Amino acid sequence: MSTTDSPLPYINPHLSSSSPIPVSDTDSYLIDSTASGSNSFQKDTFLSAEPLDFGFSRPDFRQAPLVGTVDYYQRHVFLCYKNPDVWPPRIEAAEFDRLPRLLSAALAARKPFMNRHTRLTICEGHDGTETSNGDVLIFPDMIRYRRLTHFDVDTFVEEVLVKDGEWLPGTPEPLRGSYIFVCAHGTRDRRCGVCGPSVVARFKEEIELRGLQGKVHVRPCSHIGGHKYAGNVIIFGSTISGEATGHWYGYVMPDDAPTLLEQHIEKGQVVDLLWRGQIGLSEEDQKKSQEVRLQLTGGNNVEKSKNETSQTIEISSSACRSQVKGTCCYQTNSISPSSCCQDLLLPEISYTAEPSAETTTTSEKRSKKQPSRNNNCQAAHSRKVCAMPTWIESWEREDTYATMAVIGAAVSIVVAYNCYKQLT
């Protein structure tokens, strides 16, 4: 672990394992982790938290250095499983979430026999187009295996992750484009629960505006380390030379999404102001890598942008507190953030000297598509604060088909009965 986010030992009496589990060094931000079942926690525990204390205006936001805060590892495995609304604080050890628990245990048991240091993270199991619970995404290999079940875990780990071969029941599918993962594990840490969903929403909005559907994919994910740096973002994709890699970013705000899409994904340029590190590099190598980049680019704009951003956040926080006295909340489940607190706390950071024509066009599109974000303060009082997703949004596709089948059968019975009555 990096010294900037040292773990504290914590024993959870409700978990089957008696081994200590690392917890972030600032436990006051953490949600009570005594409930290990996937549906046993109270969703409003973290949603009722004051956003000014845990969101982008929190006192420690953008106060700690970022570079070199990613532990060294060589391979990242993402298990697609359900969604953040039903993830318990420690989903990899939850008693009732068998697939992630067994996969995590198998990885730990076979770790000494793996050629590459491997990290496991849970990501949302629904990608917006199809149900993908049980899919496994592997980076930087850029491959996907579909529909892993708890019966196949041991064989999968042995064949794919230990022997670096193929899992015979499945066929590895190549992943194309860029994949963005944002920590939104609100039951694990309040900061991630407040910051993550709004960052995901902004990425989705920008992807749609730029016509990048199918080329850039974004999903919320579970804890990746470094709660204090929320919003935490990982971007996997291929470089100009064709080499696949993964970059970590911290202190990401929704208004940083356009910059990351333009600079990192479209131009292949690292955004050093927000850069935490990179897969395959040690903490020291991450610092050296950034030093080389800053020498090549001058690096003067990084410190200037950092100071300007800190001043803007401080001013915006004061304005928000004086206007709404802490009554506003982030609209974490909508594509367009709508509360006045979030509007005032999200200044857009410019990393380039002059906006391009493409950026200007995108901004015009956004202004036409959305109502002004600056006129929402009065409306925020009448809205339902931090509304949870409706029950239908949590349905799987199979549930929808089953319901349609039942309705169809009922209609058929009514029609048949009417025909029978007419004949008799």
N, C-alpha and C positions, 0 to 999 in steps of 0.2 A: 504493500500500500504506500501511496505517496505520503510524505510527511505533512502535506497540507490538508489531509483528510484522514487522520489516523483513526483506526477503529477502536471501539471500546468493547470489551467482552460482555456478552449478555446471554443469560441462560433463559430460554423460553420453556417454562414447565409444561406447556401444552403441546410441544413438539415431541415426536417419538424419539428423536435423537437427543442425547445428553451432551453433545459437543457444543462448545461456545460458538455463537454466531456473531460475526462482526457487525457492529452498529456504528452509524455516523457519529462523529465526535460532538455533535450538537444535539443531544437527545431531546431538548425542549421542542424541537421542530418535528419530532417523530410521532407518528400515530401509535396508540396503544396496540402492541402486536400480540396480545394474549389470545386473540381469536384467530385460529389457523384455518377454519373452514372457509370455503370460497364464498359462502353467502352469510357468514356469521358476523361480519362487521357492519357498523352503522355508517351508511354513506354520508350522512350529514355531519359526521365527526370532523372531517376535514373541510367540507364545503362551508361550514359555518364559521371557519376561521377568518379573522380579519385579513383581507387581502393586502392591506398596507404593511402588515408585519411579515407576510410570507410571499408577496408578489414582487414585482419589479421595483417597488419603492422601499423594500425592506432595508434596514440600516446597513447590512453587510453586502448589499448588491454592488458588484463590480469593485470590491475593495481588495480582494486577494489576487495575487498573480495567477495566471492560468497555465502558462506554458510549463510542461513537465509534470502535469498532474494525472497522466494516464499511465497506469501500470503496464509494464511490458507484457505483451502477449502476441501470438502469431495467427490465431484463427478465432473467428467469432461465429458461434452457432446461435441462430434465432429459432425458437419454437413458436409457431403461430398457435395461440391458444386463447380463446374467449376474448374479453376486452377489459380495460382498466376498471370499469365500474364493478366488476365482480372479482377482481384479483384481491386475495388477502395480502397482508403486509409482506409475507415471505412465501410467495407462491411456489418457489422451488422446494419448499419443505412442508407445504400444506397437506394435511392428512387426506382431505377429500379431493384434491387435484392430483390424481394418480399419475397421469402422463408426465407432467413437468417434474414431479417428485422422483419418479423412477429414472427419468433421463438425467437429472442432476446427480442422483446417487451413482448411476452407471459411469458417468463422466468422472466423478471423484474416485471411484474404485479403479478405473483403468488409466487414470492420469499418469502414473509412472511409466506406462508403456506407450504413451503417445509421443510421436516425433515433434509435435508442435504444441506449444502452450495454448490451451483452448479455453475460451470464455463462453458461458451460456447465458442468454438473455431471453425473456419471454416477450413476444410482440403480439399485437392485436391479431386475432384469428379471423378477422373479416376484412378483406382488402377493398371493399366497396363494389366489387363485381361478382365475387363468388365466395362461398364458404370455404375457408382453408384451414380450419382447425386440424392440427396434426401435421401441417406442412413444416418442413425444416429448411431454412435458408442458411447457407454456409458462405462466409466471406473470409478472405478475398478470393476464394475459389469461384464465387459467383455461380453457384448451382443451387437447385431446389429439389428436394425429395418430397413427394406428396403422401399425405395420409399415413403418417407414422402412428401406430397404436402402442399401447403399453405392452402388448404381447411381443412386439418387435424391437423393443428398446435395446436389449443386450446384443442382439445380432447386429443391429444398425451401428451401435457404438464400436463394436469389434471390427466390422468390415470396413466402415467408412472412416472413422476417426482414429482407430488404432492402426489398421493395416493400410490406410489411405487407398482403399479400393472402392468397389461399388456395392451397394446394397441390392442383392439380386431380386427381391420381390418388387423393387421400384426401379425406375429409370431416372438418372439425374437429368434435370432440365436446366439449360443455361439461363442465367439471369442477365437481362440486357437493360441498359440504362443506368440510372442512379437511384439509390435507395436511401431514404432519409428516415432515421429513427429518432424519436423525441421521447425522453423520459417523462411519463405522465402518471407515474405510480403514486397516486395521491394517498393511498392507504399506508404507504411506507414512509412518505415524508410530505408535509404540507406544502413546502415550497414547490416540489414537483407537481403536486396536485393543482396548485394555482397557476403556475407558469406554463406547464407542459401543454394542456389542452388548447390554450389560446395560440401557442406557437404552431401546433399541428393545424389548427383551423386556418391560420394565415398562410401557411405553406400550401394547403389545399386550394385556397382562394387564388393565390398567385399562380399555381400550376394550371388552374383552369383558365385564368386570364391570358396566360402566355401560350396556351395550346400545347402544354407539355404532358397531357394525359398519355399514359402508356410509355413515356420516356423517363419520367421522374415519379417515384412512388414514395409516399410518406405514411408512416404508421407510428402510433404511440407504442412505447415499450416499457418494460419494468426497470427497476433500479439498475443503473450501470456504474454507480460509484461517483461520489462528489456531489452530495445533496446541495452543498453550499453554493455550487455553481449553476443551479437551476436558473433558466432553462438550459438543459443539457441536450445536445444534438450530435448524432453520428451520421456522417455521410459516406456511403460506400459507392464506388464507381470506378471506371477505368480512366486512366490519365490519357493525355494526347498520344503517348507512346504505346498505349494499349495495356499497360500494367494496372491491375486492379489493386486498389488500396482503400483505407478507411481513415477519415479524419474526424477528430473530436472537437466540438466547439462548446463553450460554456458562456453563461450570462447572456444567452440569446433571447432577445425580445421579439415580439411579433413583427415589428418593423425592420428587423434584421433579415427576415425571410427573403425579401427581394434582392438584397445584397448577396446573400449566400447563393441564391439561384443564378444571379448574373455573374458574380465573380468566381465562385468556386465551381459550379456545375457547368456553366456555359463557356467561361474563359479558362477554367483550370487554374485559377489563382487562389492561393490560400489567403483567408481573411485573418491576418495575424492578431488583430485587436481581440478576437474572440477565440483564438486557436488554443486548445488544450494540449493536443498531441496527436499521435498517429499510431496505428497498428504496426507492429514490427520494429518499433524504435524504443529504446530504453528512455528513462526520464532524462538522462544526461544528453542522449542523442537528440531528443526532441528540442532541448534548449539550443544545442549547437545548430540544428537544422533551421530554427527560426533566426538565429544570429546571422547565418549565411544569407538567408532571404532578405533580411533587413539591410545588410551591407549592400546587396545588389540593388535594392529599391530605394535606399536612402534612409528609410525607417522613421523619418521625422514626423510623418503624418499619424503614426500610431499613438504617440504620446499626446499629440495635439487633439486627436479625436477622443482619446480617453478622458482628457480634462474637460472638453466641451460636453461630452456625454454625461459626466458626473454632475456638472453644473446644471444641465438641463433637467436631469432626474430630480435633483434637490429642489429646484424651483417648482417643477411640476408637482412634486409630492406636497409641498406647502400649499399650493393653489388648490389641490384636490381636497386636502384636509379642511381648508377654510370654507370651501364651497359645499361639501357634502358631509363633513364631520364624520367620515368613516362609514357612511351608510351605504355607499355603492359597493358593488361586488363585480368581479370579472365574470363576463358571460362566457363560461368555459365550454358550453356545448353548442355555440352558434358559430357559423363560418365568419360572420362579421362581428367582431367585438363591439359591444354596444353600451357599456357603462361608462360614465364620465370619468371614473377613476382610471380606467384603462386608457381612455382616450388621452387624458392629460399626462399619463406616465409613459407613453410610448413614443418618444421622439424618433423620427427617422434619422438614421446615421448615414452620412454620405462618405464613402471611401474613395470616390473619384473626384477629380477636379471639376469636371463639368458633366451634367447629365447627358446621356446619349439620346438620340432621336427616338430610339426604341423604348428607352425608359420613359420618355415624355409621353409617348403614345400609350404605353401601358397605364400610366397614371391617369390619362384622360379617360381611358376605358373604365378604370376603377371608379372615377368620380361620376361617370354616367350610370354605372351599374348600381352604386350604393348611395344611400342618403348620406349627408355630411355626418362625420363622426363627432363633430364638435357641438352638436345641438341635442345631445342625448341626456344631459344632466337632469332636466326636469322629468323626462320620460322614464329615467331609471328608477324613480321612486314608485312609479305605478306598475313597473314590470315585476314579474316573479323573479326573485333573486336566485341565481345559480340553479335554474330549473334542471332537474334530472331528466335523462332521456325517457321518452314515453315507453310504455310496455312493449309496443309493437317493434321498437327499434332494437330490442334485445332478442327478437326471434331469429332463429336460424332459418335458412331457406327450406329445410325439410318440414319445419313447423308450418310454414306458410302453405306449402303444397298439401299437407295433411288437412289443414283447415279448408282449403279450396275443395278437396276431394269430398269432405263431409258435407259441405254446402251443396256440391253438385249432386251427391247421392240423395240429399233431402229433396231437392228440386225434382229429381227424376221420380221419386216416390209420389210426390204430389201430382205430377203430370200423369203418371200411370194410374193413380187412383181416380182422377177425373175422367180419363178414358174409360175406365172400368164402369164408372157410374153412368156414363152416357150409353154404353153398350147394354147395360142391364135396365 
